[in-house]
């Protein structure tokens, strides 16, 4: 079965907005894994984290594509089309060690 996502052309090279989940760093909350928005560079926590900031960012902005950012896993996800795809050939570079808060 072929993966279909009409939002792949929206993937941009982005600069991370923060060295960890932007909102969790401000509030002092923990996270498990990070996701980066491939439209604007917002760094948010995954849905297994208590606050689910990456998904909240999608609902607030409608930016469709995220990348698994920490640890870098080489995959992307489209919230709109609900499909996963390979981003290993176009990952967002890490600026350095990412602080862990769990």
Gaussian input, Z-matrix of N, CA and C with variables (Angstrom, degrees):
# hf/3-21g

backbone

0 1
 N
 C     1     B1
 C     2     B2     1     A1
 N     3     B3     2     A2     1     D1
 C     4     B4     3     A3     2     D2
 C     5     B5     4     A4     3     D3
 N     6     B6     5     A5     4     D4
 C     7     B7     6     A6     5     D5
 C     8     B8     7     A7     6     D6
 N     9     B9     8     A8     7     D7
 C    10    B10     9     A9     8     D8
 C    11    B11    10    A10     9     D9
 N    12    B12    11    A11    10    D10
 C    13    B13    12    A12    11    D11
 C    14    B14    13    A13    12    D12
 N    15    B15    14    A14    13    D13
 C    16    B16    15    A15    14    D14
 C    17    B17    16    A16    15    D15
 N    18    B18    17    A17    16    D16
 C    19    B19    18    A18    17    D17
 C    20    B20    19    A19    18    D18
 N    21    B21    20    A20    19    D19
 C    22    B22    21    A21    20    D20
 C    23    B23    22    A22    21    D21
 N    24    B24    23    A23    22    D22
 C    25    B25    24    A24    23    D23
 C    26    B26    25    A25    24    D24
 N    27    B27    26    A26    25    D25
 C    28    B28    27    A27    26    D26
 C    29    B29    28    A28    27    D27
 N    30    B30    29    A29    28    D28
 C    31    B31    30    A30    29    D29
 C    32    B32    31    A31    30    D30
 N    33    B33    32    A32    31    D31
 C    34    B34    33    A33    32    D32
 C    35    B35    34    A34    33    D33
 N    36    B36    35    A35    34    D34
 C    37    B37    36    A36    35    D35
 C    38    B38    37    A37    36    D36
 N    39    B39    38    A38    37    D37
 C    40    B40    39    A39    38    D38
 C    41    B41    40    A40    39    D39
 N    42    B42    41    A41    40    D40
 C    43    B43    42    A42    41    D41
 C    44    B44    43    A43    42    D42
 N    45    B45    44    A44    43    D43
 C    46    B46    45    A45    44    D44
 C    47    B47    46    A46    45    D45
 N    48    B48    47    A47    46    D46
 C    49    B49    48    A48    47    D47
 C    50    B50    49    A49    48    D48
 N    51    B51    50    A50    49    D49
 C    52    B52    51    A51    50    D50
 C    53    B53    52    A52    51    D51
 N    54    B54    53    A53    52    D52
 C    55    B55    54    A54    53    D53
 C    56    B56    55    A55    54    D54
 N    57    B57    56    A56    55    D55
 C    58    B58    57    A57    56    D56
 C    59    B59    58    A58    57    D57
 N    60    B60    59    A59    58    D58
 C    61    B61    60    A60    59    D59
 C    62    B62    61    A61    60    D60
 N    63    B63    62    A62    61    D61
 C    64    B64    63    A63    62    D62
 C    65    B65    64    A64    63    D63
 N    66    B66    65    A65    64    D64
 C    67    B67    66    A66    65    D65
 C    68    B68    67    A67    66    D66
 N    69    B69    68    A68    67    D67
 C    70    B70    69    A69    68    D68
 C    71    B71    70    A70    69    D69
 N    72    B72    71    A71    70    D70
 C    73    B73    72    A72    71    D71
 C    74    B74    73    A73    72    D72
 N    75    B75    74    A74    73    D73
 C    76    B76    75    A75    74    D74
 C    77    B77    76    A76    75    D75
 N    78    B78    77    A77    76    D76
 C    79    B79    78    A78    77    D77
 C    80    B80    79    A79    78    D78
 N    81    B81    80    A80    79    D79
 C    82    B82    81    A81    80    D80
 C    83    B83    82    A82    81    D81
 N    84    B84    83    A83    82    D82
 C    85    B85    84    A84    83    D83
 C    86    B86    85    A85    84    D84
 N    87    B87    86    A86    85    D85
 C    88    B88    87    A87    86    D86
 C    89    B89    88    A88    87    D87
 N    90    B90    89    A89    88    D88
 C    91    B91    90    A90    89    D89
 C    92    B92    91    A91    90    D90
 N    93    B93    92    A92    91    D91
 C    94    B94    93    A93    92    D92
 C    95    B95    94    A94    93    D93
 N    96    B96    95    A95    94    D94
 C    97    B97    96    A96    95    D95
 C    98    B98    97    A97    96    D96
 N    99    B99    98    A98    97    D97
 C   100   B100    99    A99    98    D98
 C   101   B101   100   A100    99    D99
 N   102   B102   101   A101   100   D100
 C   103   B103   102   A102   101   D101
 C   104   B104   103   A103   102   D102
 N   105   B105   104   A104   103   D103
 C   106   B106   105   A105   104   D104
 C   107   B107   106   A106   105   D105
 N   108   B108   107   A107   106   D106
 C   109   B109   108   A108   107   D107
 C   110   B110   109   A109   108   D108
 N   111   B111   110   A110   109   D109
 C   112   B112   111   A111   110   D110
 C   113   B113   112   A112   111   D111
 N   114   B114   113   A113   112   D112
 C   115   B115   114   A114   113   D113
 C   116   B116   115   A115   114   D114
 N   117   B117   116   A116   115   D115
 C   118   B118   117   A117   116   D116
 C   119   B119   118   A118   117   D117
 N   120   B120   119   A119   118   D118
 C   121   B121   120   A120   119   D119
 C   122   B122   121   A121   120   D120
 N   123   B123   122   A122   121   D121
 C   124   B124   123   A123   122   D122
 C   125   B125   124   A124   123   D123
 N   126   B126   125   A125   124   D124
 C   127   B127   126   A126   125   D125
 C   128   B128   127   A127   126   D126
 N   129   B129   128   A128   127   D127
 C   130   B130   129   A129   128   D128
 C   131   B131   130   A130   129   D129
 N   132   B132   131   A131   130   D130
 C   133   B133   132   A132   131   D131
 C   134   B134   133   A133   132   D132
 N   135   B135   134   A134   133   D133
 C   136   B136   135   A135   134   D134
 C   137   B137   136   A136   135   D135
 N   138   B138   137   A137   136   D136
 C   139   B139   138   A138   137   D137
 C   140   B140   139   A139   138   D138
 N   141   B141   140   A140   139   D139
 C   142   B142   141   A141   140   D140
 C   143   B143   142   A142   141   D141
 N   144   B144   143   A143   142   D142
 C   145   B145   144   A144   143   D143
 C   146   B146   145   A145   144   D144
 N   147   B147   146   A146   145   D145
 C   148   B148   147   A147   146   D146
 C   149   B149   148   A148   147   D147
 N   150   B150   149   A149   148   D148
 C   151   B151   150   A150   149   D149
 C   152   B152   151   A151   150   D150
 N   153   B153   152   A152   151   D151
 C   154   B154   153   A153   152   D152
 C   155   B155   154   A154   153   D153
 N   156   B156   155   A155   154   D154
 C   157   B157   156   A156   155   D155
 C   158   B158   157   A157   156   D156
 N   159   B159   158   A158   157   D157
 C   160   B160   159   A159   158   D158
 C   161   B161   160   A160   159   D159
 N   162   B162   161   A161   160   D160
 C   163   B163   162   A162   161   D161
 C   164   B164   163   A163   162   D162
 N   165   B165   164   A164   163   D163
 C   166   B166   165   A165   164   D164
 C   167   B167   166   A166   165   D165
 N   168   B168   167   A167   166   D166
 C   169   B169   168   A168   167   D167
 C   170   B170   169   A169   168   D168
 N   171   B171   170   A170   169   D169
 C   172   B172   171   A171   170   D170
 C   173   B173   172   A172   171   D171
 N   174   B174   173   A173   172   D172
 C   175   B175   174   A174   173   D173
 C   176   B176   175   A175   174   D174
 N   177   B177   176   A176   175   D175
 C   178   B178   177   A177   176   D176
 C   179   B179   178   A178   177   D177
 N   180   B180   179   A179   178   D178
 C   181   B181   180   A180   179   D179
 C   182   B182   181   A181   180   D180
 N   183   B183   182   A182   181   D181
 C   184   B184   183   A183   182   D182
 C   185   B185   184   A184   183   D183
 N   186   B186   185   A185   184   D184
 C   187   B187   186   A186   185   D185
 C   188   B188   187   A187   186   D186
 N   189   B189   188   A188   187   D187
 C   190   B190   189   A189   188   D188
 C   191   B191   190   A190   189   D189
 N   192   B192   191   A191   190   D190
 C   193   B193   192   A192   191   D191
 C   194   B194   193   A193   192   D192
 N   195   B195   194   A194   193   D193
 C   196   B196   195   A195   194   D194
 C   197   B197   196   A196   195   D195
 N   198   B198   197   A197   196   D196
 C   199   B199   198   A198   197   D197
 C   200   B200   199   A199   198   D198
 N   201   B201   200   A200   199   D199
 C   202   B202   201   A201   200   D200
 C   203   B203   202   A202   201   D201
 N   204   B204   203   A203   202   D202
 C   205   B205   204   A204   203   D203
 C   206   B206   205   A205   204   D204
 N   207   B207   206   A206   205   D205
 C   208   B208   207   A207   206   D206
 C   209   B209   208   A208   207   D207
 N   210   B210   209   A209   208   D208
 C   211   B211   210   A210   209   D209
 C   212   B212   211   A211   210   D210
 N   213   B213   212   A212   211   D211
 C   214   B214   213   A213   212   D212
 C   215   B215   214   A214   213   D213
 N   216   B216   215   A215   214   D214
 C   217   B217   216   A216   215   D215
 C   218   B218   217   A217   216   D216
 N   219   B219   218   A218   217   D217
 C   220   B220   219   A219   218   D218
 C   221   B221   220   A220   219   D219
 N   222   B222   221   A221   220   D220
 C   223   B223   222   A222   221   D221
 C   224   B224   223   A223   222   D222
 N   225   B225   224   A224   223   D223
 C   226   B226   225   A225   224   D224
 C   227   B227   226   A226   225   D225
 N   228   B228   227   A227   226   D226
 C   229   B229   228   A228   227   D227
 C   230   B230   229   A229   228   D228
 N   231   B231   230   A230   229   D229
 C   232   B232   231   A231   230   D230
 C   233   B233   232   A232   231   D231
 N   234   B234   233   A233   232   D232
 C   235   B235   234   A234   233   D233
 C   236   B236   235   A235   234   D234
 N   237   B237   236   A236   235   D235
 C   238   B238   237   A237   236   D236
 C   239   B239   238   A238   237   D237
 N   240   B240   239   A239   238   D238
 C   241   B241   240   A240   239   D239
 C   242   B242   241   A241   240   D240
 N   243   B243   242   A242   241   D241
 C   244   B244   243   A243   242   D242
 C   245   B245   244   A244   243   D243
 N   246   B246   245   A245   244   D244
 C   247   B247   246   A246   245   D245
 C   248   B248   247   A247   246   D246
 N   249   B249   248   A248   247   D247
 C   250   B250   249   A249   248   D248
 C   251   B251   250   A250   249   D249
 N   252   B252   251   A251   250   D250
 C   253   B253   252   A252   251   D251
 C   254   B254   253   A253   252   D252
 N   255   B255   254   A254   253   D253
 C   256   B256   255   A255   254   D254
 C   257   B257   256   A256   255   D255
 N   258   B258   257   A257   256   D256
 C   259   B259   258   A258   257   D257
 C   260   B260   259   A259   258   D258
 N   261   B261   260   A260   259   D259
 C   262   B262   261   A261   260   D260
 C   263   B263   262   A262   261   D261
 N   264   B264   263   A263   262   D262
 C   265   B265   264   A264   263   D263
 C   266   B266   265   A265   264   D264
 N   267   B267   266   A266   265   D265
 C   268   B268   267   A267   266   D266
 C   269   B269   268   A268   267   D267
 N   270   B270   269   A269   268   D268
 C   271   B271   270   A270   269   D269
 C   272   B272   271   A271   270   D270
 N   273   B273   272   A272   271   D271
 C   274   B274   273   A273   272   D272
 C   275   B275   274   A274   273   D273
 N   276   B276   275   A275   274   D274
 C   277   B277   276   A276   275   D275
 C   278   B278   277   A277   276   D276
 N   279   B279   278   A278   277   D277
 C   280   B280   279   A279   278   D278
 C   281   B281   280   A280   279   D279
 N   282   B282   281   A281   280   D280
 C   283   B283   282   A282   281   D281
 C   284   B284   283   A283   282   D282
 N   285   B285   284   A284   283   D283
 C   286   B286   285   A285   284   D284
 C   287   B287   286   A286   285   D285
 N   288   B288   287   A287   286   D286
 C   289   B289   288   A288   287   D287
 C   290   B290   289   A289   288   D288
 N   291   B291   290   A290   289   D289
 C   292   B292   291   A291   290   D290
 C   293   B293   292   A292   291   D291
 N   294   B294   293   A293   292   D292
 C   295   B295   294   A294   293   D293
 C   296   B296   295   A295   294   D294
 N   297   B297   296   A296   295   D295
 C   298   B298   297   A297   296   D296
 C   299   B299   298   A298   297   D297
 N   300   B300   299   A299   298   D298
 C   301   B301   300   A300   299   D299
 C   302   B302   301   A301   300   D300
 N   303   B303   302   A302   301   D301
 C   304   B304   303   A303   302   D302
 C   305   B305   304   A304   303   D303

   B1=1.4422
   B2=1.5336
   B3=1.2972
   B4=1.4625
   B5=1.5265
   B6=1.3260
   B7=1.4575
   B8=1.5167
   B9=1.3168
   B10=1.4529
   B11=1.5156
   B12=1.3041
   B13=1.4618
   B14=1.5168
   B15=1.3123
   B16=1.4639
   B17=1.5262
   B18=1.3378
   B19=1.4582
   B20=1.5361
   B21=1.3112
   B22=1.4649
   B23=1.5242
   B24=1.3164
   B25=1.4691
   B26=1.5317
   B27=1.3265
   B28=1.4669
   B29=1.5288
   B30=1.3332
   B31=1.4637
   B32=1.5261
   B33=1.3242
   B34=1.4596
   B35=1.5189
   B36=1.3214
   B37=1.4593
   B38=1.5216
   B39=1.3210
   B40=1.4628
   B41=1.5225
   B42=1.3180
   B43=1.4588
   B44=1.5263
   B45=1.3318
   B46=1.4672
   B47=1.5295
   B48=1.3218
   B49=1.4660
   B50=1.5178
   B51=1.3262
   B52=1.4691
   B53=1.5279
   B54=1.3377
   B55=1.4684
   B56=1.5331
   B57=1.3134
   B58=1.4606
   B59=1.5027
   B60=1.3348
   B61=1.4584
   B62=1.5284
   B63=1.3131
   B64=1.4634
   B65=1.5345
   B66=1.3264
   B67=1.4610
   B68=1.5230
   B69=1.3290
   B70=1.4665
   B71=1.5307
   B72=1.3300
   B73=1.4602
   B74=1.5254
   B75=1.3328
   B76=1.4670
   B77=1.5314
   B78=1.3446
   B79=1.4652
   B80=1.5288
   B81=1.3372
   B82=1.4604
   B83=1.5192
   B84=1.3354
   B85=1.4633
   B86=1.5273
   B87=1.3349
   B88=1.4743
   B89=1.5313
   B90=1.3247
   B91=1.4607
   B92=1.5148
   B93=1.3447
   B94=1.4683
   B95=1.5245
   B96=1.3179
   B97=1.4648
   B98=1.5169
   B99=1.3238
   B100=1.4584
   B101=1.5192
   B102=1.3239
   B103=1.4548
   B104=1.5217
   B105=1.3300
   B106=1.4590
   B107=1.5201
   B108=1.3149
   B109=1.4628
   B110=1.5197
   B111=1.3155
   B112=1.4599
   B113=1.5226
   B114=1.3406
   B115=1.4564
   B116=1.5167
   B117=1.3560
   B118=1.4698
   B119=1.5311
   B120=1.3344
   B121=1.4608
   B122=1.5137
   B123=1.3309
   B124=1.4734
   B125=1.5248
   B126=1.3357
   B127=1.4583
   B128=1.5262
   B129=1.3263
   B130=1.4610
   B131=1.5096
   B132=1.3207
   B133=1.4612
   B134=1.5261
   B135=1.3304
   B136=1.4610
   B137=1.5321
   B138=1.3119
   B139=1.4656
   B140=1.5256
   B141=1.3098
   B142=1.4637
   B143=1.5264
   B144=1.3139
   B145=1.4633
   B146=1.5309
   B147=1.3207
   B148=1.4692
   B149=1.5340
   B150=1.3387
   B151=1.4690
   B152=1.5264
   B153=1.3128
   B154=1.4764
   B155=1.5353
   B156=1.3226
   B157=1.4609
   B158=1.5296
   B159=1.3229
   B160=1.4692
   B161=1.5283
   B162=1.3193
   B163=1.4655
   B164=1.5273
   B165=1.3198
   B166=1.4689
   B167=1.5284
   B168=1.3304
   B169=1.4617
   B170=1.5292
   B171=1.3300
   B172=1.4684
   B173=1.5244
   B174=1.3212
   B175=1.4658
   B176=1.5307
   B177=1.3176
   B178=1.4639
   B179=1.5280
   B180=1.3430
   B181=1.4670
   B182=1.5207
   B183=1.3141
   B184=1.4744
   B185=1.5295
   B186=1.3361
   B187=1.4649
   B188=1.5288
   B189=1.3319
   B190=1.4615
   B191=1.5281
   B192=1.3303
   B193=1.4705
   B194=1.5264
   B195=1.3374
   B196=1.4631
   B197=1.5173
   B198=1.3192
   B199=1.4584
   B200=1.5258
   B201=1.3214
   B202=1.4619
   B203=1.5206
   B204=1.3403
   B205=1.4601
   B206=1.5200
   B207=1.3080
   B208=1.4653
   B209=1.5143
   B210=1.3047
   B211=1.4618
   B212=1.5249
   B213=1.3361
   B214=1.4691
   B215=1.5226
   B216=1.3131
   B217=1.4559
   B218=1.5219
   B219=1.3362
   B220=1.4587
   B221=1.5155
   B222=1.3242
   B223=1.4656
   B224=1.5159
   B225=1.3319
   B226=1.4520
   B227=1.5171
   B228=1.3233
   B229=1.4641
   B230=1.5180
   B231=1.3263
   B232=1.4531
   B233=1.5220
   B234=1.3258
   B235=1.4577
   B236=1.5242
   B237=1.3138
   B238=1.4613
   B239=1.5255
   B240=1.3385
   B241=1.4630
   B242=1.5239
   B243=1.3416
   B244=1.4728
   B245=1.5220
   B246=1.3376
   B247=1.4606
   B248=1.5155
   B249=1.3168
   B250=1.4555
   B251=1.5246
   B252=1.3400
   B253=1.4547
   B254=1.5151
   B255=1.3156
   B256=1.4669
   B257=1.5283
   B258=1.3224
   B259=1.4631
   B260=1.5262
   B261=1.3319
   B262=1.4676
   B263=1.5247
   B264=1.3166
   B265=1.4556
   B266=1.5142
   B267=1.3294
   B268=1.4619
   B269=1.5351
   B270=1.3405
   B271=1.4613
   B272=1.5322
   B273=1.3195
   B274=1.4564
   B275=1.5177
   B276=1.3291
   B277=1.4711
   B278=1.5285
   B279=1.3180
   B280=1.4632
   B281=1.5204
   B282=1.3384
   B283=1.4571
   B284=1.5103
   B285=1.3079
   B286=1.4604
   B287=1.5132
   B288=1.3313
   B289=1.4686
   B290=1.5283
   B291=1.3163
   B292=1.4520
   B293=1.5329
   B294=1.3395
   B295=1.4623
   B296=1.5276
   B297=1.3030
   B298=1.4550
   B299=1.5190
   B300=1.3156
   B301=1.4638
   B302=1.5215
   B303=1.3352
   B304=1.4668
   B305=1.4971
   A1=109.30
   A2=116.79
   A3=121.71
   A4=110.08
   A5=115.40
   A6=121.26
   A7=107.88
   A8=115.92
   A9=120.24
   A10=109.59
   A11=115.29
   A12=121.45
   A13=107.62
   A14=116.12
   A15=119.76
   A16=112.66
   A17=117.17
   A18=121.22
   A19=113.90
   A20=118.14
   A21=120.61
   A22=112.20
   A23=117.44
   A24=119.97
   A25=111.37
   A26=117.93
   A27=122.02
   A28=112.36
   A29=118.10
   A30=120.73
   A31=109.44
   A32=114.48
   A33=120.84
   A34=109.97
   A35=116.23
   A36=120.56
   A37=105.72
   A38=116.78
   A39=120.70
   A40=111.48
   A41=115.07
   A42=123.15
   A43=106.70
   A44=118.70
   A45=120.63
   A46=111.94
   A47=116.41
   A48=122.29
   A49=112.93
   A50=117.63
   A51=122.10
   A52=108.60
   A53=117.81
   A54=120.88
   A55=113.29
   A56=117.94
   A57=124.70
   A58=107.07
   A59=117.99
   A60=120.10
   A61=108.44
   A62=114.91
   A63=120.90
   A64=112.08
   A65=117.05
   A66=121.02
   A67=112.30
   A68=117.86
   A69=120.95
   A70=111.29
   A71=116.98
   A72=119.46
   A73=110.65
   A74=116.67
   A75=120.87
   A76=111.95
   A77=116.18
   A78=120.32
   A79=113.52
   A80=117.33
   A81=121.11
   A82=113.41
   A83=117.43
   A84=122.08
   A85=111.93
   A86=117.41
   A87=121.56
   A88=111.78
   A89=115.25
   A90=121.76
   A91=108.52
   A92=115.42
   A93=121.13
   A94=111.72
   A95=116.71
   A96=122.09
   A97=108.63
   A98=115.71
   A99=120.65
   A100=111.34
   A101=114.70
   A102=123.21
   A103=106.98
   A104=116.26
   A105=120.32
   A106=108.85
   A107=115.33
   A108=121.76
   A109=108.09
   A110=116.66
   A111=120.06
   A112=112.48
   A113=116.86
   A114=121.37
   A115=110.63
   A116=116.89
   A117=119.70
   A118=114.73
   A119=118.60
   A120=120.65
   A121=114.97
   A122=118.40
   A123=120.76
   A124=109.04
   A125=116.71
   A126=121.81
   A127=107.49
   A128=115.57
   A129=121.76
   A130=110.74
   A131=115.90
   A132=121.00
   A133=110.97
   A134=115.86
   A135=123.40
   A136=111.59
   A137=115.57
   A138=121.11
   A139=113.47
   A140=118.78
   A141=120.91
   A142=110.96
   A143=117.54
   A144=122.99
   A145=108.87
   A146=117.50
   A147=119.92
   A148=114.94
   A149=118.21
   A150=119.77
   A151=115.92
   A152=117.83
   A153=121.92
   A154=113.02
   A155=115.87
   A156=119.89
   A157=114.48
   A158=119.30
   A159=119.69
   A160=110.17
   A161=116.83
   A162=120.28
   A163=110.67
   A164=117.64
   A165=120.31
   A166=110.51
   A167=116.66
   A168=120.60
   A169=110.22
   A170=117.09
   A171=119.83
   A172=110.83
   A173=118.02
   A174=120.53
   A175=111.84
   A176=117.11
   A177=120.87
   A178=112.82
   A179=117.09
   A180=120.89
   A181=114.44
   A182=116.64
   A183=123.88
   A184=112.12
   A185=118.17
   A186=121.13
   A187=106.57
   A188=119.08
   A189=120.96
   A190=117.74
   A191=118.89
   A192=120.96
   A193=111.99
   A194=115.60
   A195=121.21
   A196=109.01
   A197=114.90
   A198=122.57
   A199=108.21
   A200=116.55
   A201=120.77
   A202=106.80
   A203=116.59
   A204=120.96
   A205=113.76
   A206=118.48
   A207=120.63
   A208=109.91
   A209=116.88
   A210=125.21
   A211=109.90
   A212=118.10
   A213=119.21
   A214=109.47
   A215=115.89
   A216=120.50
   A217=112.85
   A218=117.78
   A219=120.72
   A220=115.14
   A221=117.62
   A222=118.48
   A223=111.18
   A224=113.40
   A225=121.92
   A226=109.21
   A227=116.08
   A228=122.74
   A229=108.56
   A230=116.04
   A231=121.72
   A232=107.69
   A233=116.49
   A234=120.97
   A235=112.08
   A236=117.52
   A237=121.64
   A238=111.01
   A239=116.27
   A240=120.71
   A241=113.16
   A242=116.36
   A243=122.67
   A244=112.66
   A245=114.64
   A246=120.73
   A247=110.16
   A248=114.95
   A249=123.78
   A250=107.22
   A251=116.67
   A252=120.38
   A253=110.00
   A254=115.67
   A255=123.11
   A256=110.89
   A257=116.50
   A258=122.61
   A259=111.31
   A260=116.85
   A261=119.90
   A262=112.27
   A263=118.40
   A264=121.27
   A265=113.51
   A266=116.45
   A267=120.56
   A268=110.76
   A269=117.18
   A270=119.61
   A271=112.23
   A272=115.74
   A273=121.16
   A274=107.95
   A275=118.72
   A276=120.27
   A277=111.41
   A278=115.82
   A279=122.16
   A280=109.33
   A281=117.22
   A282=119.69
   A283=113.58
   A284=118.81
   A285=122.73
   A286=108.81
   A287=116.64
   A288=119.52
   A289=111.12
   A290=115.46
   A291=121.76
   A292=108.14
   A293=117.56
   A294=118.79
   A295=110.76
   A296=117.25
   A297=121.98
   A298=109.13
   A299=115.81
   A300=121.15
   A301=109.45
   A302=116.97
   A303=120.40
   A304=109.53
   D1=127.83
   D2=-178.71
   D3=-77.74
   D4=144.24
   D5=175.48
   D6=-85.40
   D7=128.06
   D8=178.89
   D9=-119.42
   D10=124.62
   D11=175.42
   D12=-143.22
   D13=117.84
   D14=-178.91
   D15=-82.49
   D16=4.37
   D17=-177.52
   D18=-106.88
   D19=2.09
   D20=-177.91
   D21=-59.26
   D22=-30.15
   D23=179.49
   D24=-70.13
   D25=-12.84
   D26=179.11
   D27=-83.37
   D28=-6.91
   D29=-179.07
   D30=-67.50
   D31=126.21
   D32=179.32
   D33=-120.14
   D34=156.46
   D35=168.08
   D36=-77.21
   D37=124.73
   D38=-173.31
   D39=-125.51
   D40=163.05
   D41=174.17
   D42=-105.49
   D43=127.59
   D44=-179.65
   D45=-58.44
   D46=137.78
   D47=-178.72
   D48=-75.12
   D49=-19.51
   D50=-176.57
   D51=-161.34
   D52=163.46
   D53=178.50
   D54=-79.01
   D55=-2.08
   D56=177.70
   D57=-157.81
   D58=-167.20
   D59=177.37
   D60=-59.34
   D61=119.22
   D62=-174.10
   D63=-55.80
   D64=-47.59
   D65=-178.11
   D66=-72.79
   D67=-39.76
   D68=179.84
   D69=-65.88
   D70=-35.66
   D71=176.84
   D72=-62.73
   D73=-38.43
   D74=179.77
   D75=-69.18
   D76=-38.20
   D77=-175.47
   D78=-93.49
   D79=-12.27
   D80=-177.83
   D81=79.71
   D82=16.95
   D83=-179.18
   D84=-84.53
   D85=156.09
   D86=179.06
   D87=-83.35
   D88=161.47
   D89=170.95
   D90=-143.33
   D91=165.54
   D92=178.26
   D93=-102.03
   D94=-55.90
   D95=-179.30
   D96=-135.65
   D97=158.94
   D98=-178.66
   D99=-109.87
   D100=150.12
   D101=173.91
   D102=-128.21
   D103=142.34
   D104=178.18
   D105=-117.35
   D106=133.88
   D107=177.50
   D108=-72.59
   D109=125.28
   D110=-179.01
   D111=-87.84
   D112=11.98
   D113=170.66
   D114=-99.48
   D115=-45.18
   D116=-173.11
   D117=-126.68
   D118=-10.88
   D119=178.84
   D120=92.13
   D121=3.85
   D122=177.98
   D123=-59.14
   D124=130.70
   D125=176.62
   D126=-102.74
   D127=121.30
   D128=179.81
   D129=-132.64
   D130=166.74
   D131=-179.35
   D132=-86.68
   D133=156.69
   D134=-175.64
   D135=-75.27
   D136=173.06
   D137=-178.74
   D138=-72.05
   D139=-11.93
   D140=173.80
   D141=-87.17
   D142=-7.75
   D143=176.01
   D144=-83.55
   D145=154.07
   D146=-176.22
   D147=-56.99
   D148=-35.29
   D149=-173.07
   D150=-100.30
   D151=-16.33
   D152=175.78
   D153=51.61
   D154=47.90
   D155=-174.26
   D156=-68.00
   D157=-28.79
   D158=178.89
   D159=-64.63
   D160=-44.67
   D161=178.56
   D162=-67.60
   D163=-38.14
   D164=176.56
   D165=-61.94
   D166=-37.86
   D167=176.75
   D168=-62.08
   D169=-43.17
   D170=177.54
   D171=-59.63
   D172=-46.57
   D173=-178.58
   D174=-63.94
   D175=-33.24
   D176=-179.60
   D177=-77.61
   D178=-33.29
   D179=-172.05
   D180=-112.32
   D181=-22.93
   D182=-172.98
   D183=66.67
   D184=20.31
   D185=173.15
   D186=-71.11
   D187=119.43
   D188=-166.26
   D189=-80.58
   D190=-27.60
   D191=-167.65
   D192=-111.86
   D193=130.54
   D194=170.70
   D195=-120.40
   D196=160.76
   D197=175.23
   D198=-122.18
   D199=140.66
   D200=172.42
   D201=-67.87
   D202=111.79
   D203=-168.13
   D204=-102.02
   D205=-35.45
   D206=179.82
   D207=-147.24
   D208=112.58
   D209=-0.71
   D210=-73.48
   D211=152.88
   D212=177.19
   D213=-65.38
   D214=119.68
   D215=-174.80
   D216=-113.90
   D217=-4.75
   D218=175.04
   D219=80.18
   D220=13.65
   D221=179.41
   D222=-125.33
   D223=157.19
   D224=175.39
   D225=-123.05
   D226=166.45
   D227=179.84
   D228=-140.42
   D229=135.49
   D230=173.54
   D231=-103.42
   D232=116.13
   D233=178.68
   D234=-64.30
   D235=-36.11
   D236=-175.77
   D237=-70.91
   D238=-52.11
   D239=-176.68
   D240=-88.93
   D241=-7.20
   D242=179.30
   D243=53.31
   D244=51.46
   D245=177.17
   D246=-130.85
   D247=148.02
   D248=175.86
   D249=-102.84
   D250=146.91
   D251=179.87
   D252=-150.76
   D253=167.01
   D254=-175.28
   D255=-81.62
   D256=125.58
   D257=173.31
   D258=-120.15
   D259=14.79
   D260=-175.94
   D261=-62.86
   D262=-24.68
   D263=178.27
   D264=-87.50
   D265=-4.96
   D266=-177.73
   D267=-144.65
   D268=53.73
   D269=-177.90
   D270=-77.52
   D271=157.51
   D272=172.84
   D273=-81.29
   D274=125.77
   D275=-179.88
   D276=-65.72
   D277=144.81
   D278=176.31
   D279=-88.90
   D280=135.98
   D281=179.37
   D282=-75.50
   D283=-13.24
   D284=-177.49
   D285=156.67
   D286=-167.97
   D287=-179.97
   D288=-59.65
   D289=137.56
   D290=179.54
   D291=-98.46
   D292=128.13
   D293=179.74
   D294=-64.78
   D295=146.81
   D296=-179.66
   D297=-112.26
   D298=131.53
   D299=-178.81
   D300=-127.37
   D301=75.50
   D302=175.75
   D303=-147.54

